[in-house]
């Protein structure tokens, strides 16, 4: 048992589970698993839901008012045109934002990182909805991209995501999100590159989190 634990530690560099922000890092026999739980972006989901509810209420109120205003044929035609141009699209937009809010709050995913590559499983309400894998030798870059920027009482906060680009697919693979700030983004990025055993990836790709820091230092 002791030899197995030592082997795991020497191979993956991580012998016990730990947490980085909202991300759970768990050791595997030949790598690590990055677990992104549901509700990790609860704040974003709440804002999306509030905007969706507001649009829906305004759209419904407009439609209700237009329905009651059709006393004459001309008024009915005008009400129908207004509903088609403004009220109904606003209602549908509100519903769309509510659906996005539910997805943002309820989705989770797990990224297994080994020297053999990346394996991503995405879940919604605990049910698997997507799987995708990329071989380690096919990965050409681990890019960081800005996902959102918020201004709060304690100053601005930037959130980033990481995507893996491969030579065999034009579609990048999302491997991390909800990364708060450049430091957390770089920590996860270096952790992934280390487990892939591809040190050349450190200098490859787009590093949005580092570009923001460099721009701030220059200013």
C-alpha positions in Angstrom: 0.0 0.0 0.0 2.8 2.4 0.9 4.6 1.7 -2.4 1.4 2.5 -4.3 1.0 5.8 -2.5 4.6 6.7 -3.2 4.2 5.8 -6.9 1.1 8.0 -7.2 2.8 10.9 -5.6 5.9 10.7 -7.7 3.9 10.3 -10.9 1.2 12.9 -10.5 2.9 15.1 -7.9 -0.4 15.2 -5.9 -1.0 12.6 -3.1 -4.1 14.1 -1.4 -7.2 15.9 -2.8 -7.1 19.7 -2.5 -9.2 22.6 -3.5 -8.2 25.6 -5.6 -11.0 28.2 -5.5 -14.2 26.3 -6.4 -12.2 23.5 -8.2 -11.5 20.2 -6.6 -8.2 18.6 -7.5 -8.1 14.8 -7.0 -5.2 12.4 -7.6 -5.5 9.6 -10.1 -3.2 6.6 -10.6 -1.5 8.3 -13.5 -2.6 12.0 -13.2 -5.2 14.2 -11.7 -8.9 15.0 -12.0 -10.1 18.6 -12.0 -13.7 18.6 -10.8 -15.8 21.7 -11.5 -19.0 21.4 -9.4 -22.4 22.8 -10.0 -23.1 26.3 -8.6 -19.5 27.3 -9.0 -20.8 30.3 -11.0 -23.9 30.9 -8.8 -23.5 34.7 -8.9 -23.4 34.8 -12.7 -26.4 32.5 -12.9 -28.4 34.7 -10.5 -27.7 37.8 -12.6 -28.7 36.0 -15.8 -31.9 34.7 -14.1 -32.8 38.2 -12.8 -32.4 39.7 -16.2 -34.4 36.9 -17.8 -37.2 37.3 -15.3 -37.2 41.1 -15.8 -37.4 40.8 -19.6 -40.2 38.1 -19.3 -42.3 40.3 -17.0 -42.0 43.3 -19.2 -42.8 41.2 -22.3 -45.8 39.6 -20.6 -47.1 43.0 -19.4 -46.8 44.4 -22.8 -48.6 41.5 -24.4 -51.4 41.7 -21.8 -51.8 45.4 -22.4 -51.9 45.0 -26.2 -54.5 42.2 -26.0 -56.8 44.6 -24.0 -56.2 47.5 -26.4 -57.7 45.8 -29.5 -61.1 47.5 -29.5 -61.1 48.2 -33.2 -59.7 46.4 -36.2 -57.0 49.1 -36.7 -56.0 48.9 -33.0 -55.9 45.1 -33.2 -53.6 45.2 -36.2 -51.4 47.8 -34.5 -51.3 45.8 -31.3 -50.4 42.6 -33.3 -47.6 44.4 -35.1 -46.2 45.9 -31.8 -46.4 42.5 -30.1 -44.5 40.9 -33.0 -41.8 43.5 -33.1 -41.2 44.2 -29.4 -43.2 42.3 -26.8 -42.9 38.7 -28.0 -39.2 38.9 -28.8 -38.6 40.5 -25.4 -40.5 37.6 -23.7 -38.5 35.0 -25.7 -35.2 36.8 -24.8 -36.2 36.6 -21.2 -36.9 32.9 -21.4 -33.6 32.3 -23.2 -31.7 34.0 -20.4 -33.5 31.9 -17.8 -32.5 28.7 -19.7 -28.9 30.0 -19.8 -29.0 30.7 -16.1 -30.2 27.2 -15.3 -27.4 25.7 -17.4 -24.8 28.0 -15.7 -26.0 27.0 -12.3 -26.6 23.3 -12.8 -23.8 22.1 -15.1 -20.7 20.5 -13.8 -17.7 18.8 -15.4 -14.7 16.7 -14.7 -11.4 16.9 -16.6 -9.0 13.9 -16.3 -5.4 15.0 -17.0 -2.7 12.4 -17.6 0.4 12.2 -19.8 -1.8 10.4 -22.3 -4.1 13.4 -22.8 -7.3 15.0 -21.6 -10.7 13.4 -21.0 -13.6 15.7 -20.3 -17.1 14.6 -19.1 -19.8 17.3 -18.7 -22.9 16.7 -16.6 -26.3 18.5 -16.2 -28.2 17.8 -13.0 -25.8 14.9 -12.5 -26.5 13.3 -15.9 -23.8 13.1 -18.5 -24.5 15.2 -21.5 -21.2 15.3 -23.3 -17.8 13.5 -23.5 -14.7 14.5 -25.3 -11.1 13.3 -25.3 -7.8 14.7 -26.8 -4.6 12.7 -27.0 -1.6 14.4 -25.3 0.5 14.4 -28.4 -2.2 16.2 -30.4 -2.4 19.2 -28.1 -0.8 22.3 -29.5 -1.6 24.9 -26.9 -3.4 25.6 -23.6 -5.0 29.0 -24.1 -6.4 31.3 -21.4 -9.3 33.5 -22.4 -11.2 36.1 -20.4 -14.7 34.9 -19.6 -16.1 37.9 -17.6 -15.2 41.0 -15.6 -17.1 42.2 -12.6 -16.8 45.4 -10.6 -17.8 45.0 -7.0 -17.3 46.6 -3.6 -13.8 45.2 -3.3 -12.7 46.2 -6.8 -12.8 44.6 -10.2 -12.5 40.8 -10.6 -11.6 39.1 -13.8 -12.6 35.5 -14.6 -10.8 33.3 -17.1 -11.3 29.9 -18.8 -8.7 27.5 -20.3 -9.1 25.8 -23.6 -7.0 23.1 -25.2 -6.3 23.4 -28.9 -5.4 20.3 -30.9 -4.1 19.7 -34.4 -6.9 17.3 -35.2 -9.8 19.5 -34.4 -10.7 23.1 -35.2 -12.9 23.3 -32.1 -11.0 24.0 -28.9 -11.8 21.9 -25.8 -12.9 23.8 -22.7 -10.9 22.3 -19.8 -11.4 25.0 -17.0 -13.7 27.9 -16.2 -14.6 30.1 -13.3 -10.9 30.9 -12.7 -10.7 34.1 -10.7 -7.7 36.2 -11.4 -4.4 35.7 -13.2 -2.8 33.8 -10.3 -5.5 31.1 -10.1 -5.6 30.8 -13.9 -1.8 30.3 -14.1 -1.8 27.8 -11.3 -4.4 25.6 -13.0 -2.7 26.1 -16.4 0.7 25.0 -15.1 -0.9 22.1 -13.2 -2.4 20.8 -16.5 0.8 21.3 -18.4 2.8 19.5 -15.8 0.4 16.5 -15.7 0.5 16.3 -19.5 4.3 16.2 -19.3 4.5 18.7 -22.1 6.6 21.6 -20.8 6.8 23.2 -24.3 3.1 24.1 -23.9 4.0 26.7 -21.2 5.1 29.2 -23.9 2.6 28.2 -26.6 -0.8 29.7 -27.2 -2.7 32.8 -26.0 -2.2 33.9 -22.4 -5.0 36.4 -21.8 -4.4 36.4 -18.0 -0.7 37.3 -18.4 -1.4 40.0 -21.0 -3.8 41.7 -18.5 -1.1 41.7 -15.9 1.6 43.0 -18.3 -0.7 45.8 -19.4 -1.4 46.7 -15.8 2.3 46.7 -14.9 3.1 48.9 -18.0 0.4 51.4 -16.9 
